[in-house]
Amino acid sequence: MANRPQNFRGWVETPARSSQSETDPRTERAAVFEAAVLTHMDSAYTLARYLTRRRDAAEEIVQEALLRAYRGFEDQRGENVRAWLLAIVRNCFLTWKMVLARPLKIQAAMDKNRRPRSRF
């Protein structure tokens, strides 16, 4: 993996594949996905980093967004794949933010229901 080229964000770029040797539909789907979506991965990371202000969270959000994009790639409508991917990143961020805030809400509810102890 050390010999593979990386772009300025550190993402590992995959080498181009020849379409003649690919006969498996899953491999063709992956190649089309790589060509259409993975070219916008830097934009997805930039948006996630802007929204979270944290590198680790941004990487996690982009990873989740790419999984969601891969699962829904065949259902994608329209020609603007970048806008579609960035909308998925935004939705992943909102999910991440809700999950992050959930323990705080539970703790606040527990504190509200807790009765003060009497000293006597």
JOMOCOR-V12745 format. One record per pair of residues at least 6 apart in sequence whose C-alpha atoms are under 8 Angstrom apart, sorted by sequence separation. I is the first residue (numbers start at 0). J is the second residue. D is the distance in Angstrom with one decimal. If there is no record, write none. Layout:
i = <I;I>
j = <J;J>
d = <D;D>
//
This chain:
i = <5;6;21;48;51;4;5;3;4;48;75;3;18;47;48;3;47;47;44;47;16;44;47;68;44;43;65;68;64;67;40;64;64;61;64;60;63;60;60;8;60;32;46;32;43;47;51;39;43;46;47;50;42;46;36;35;36;39;43;47;36>
j = <11;12;27;54;57;11;12;11;12;56;83;12;27;56;57;13;57;58;57;60;30;58;61;84;61;61;84;87;84;87;61;87;88;88;91;88;91;91;92;41;95;69;85;72;84;88;92;81;85;88;89;92;85;89;80;80;81;84;88;92;84>
d = <4.7;7.1;6.5;6.2;6.4;6.2;5.8;6.7;6.0;7.7;7.8;7.1;7.8;7.9;4.9;7.9;4.8;7.7;6.3;6.7;7.8;6.8;6.8;6.7;6.0;6.4;7.9;7.2;7.4;7.5;7.9;5.7;5.3;6.4;6.2;6.7;6.9;5.9;6.3;7.3;7.5;7.1;7.4;7.3;7.1;6.7;7.7;6.1;5.8;7.6;7.4;7.4;7.7;7.9;6.5;6.9;7.1;7.8;6.4;7.0;7.3>
//
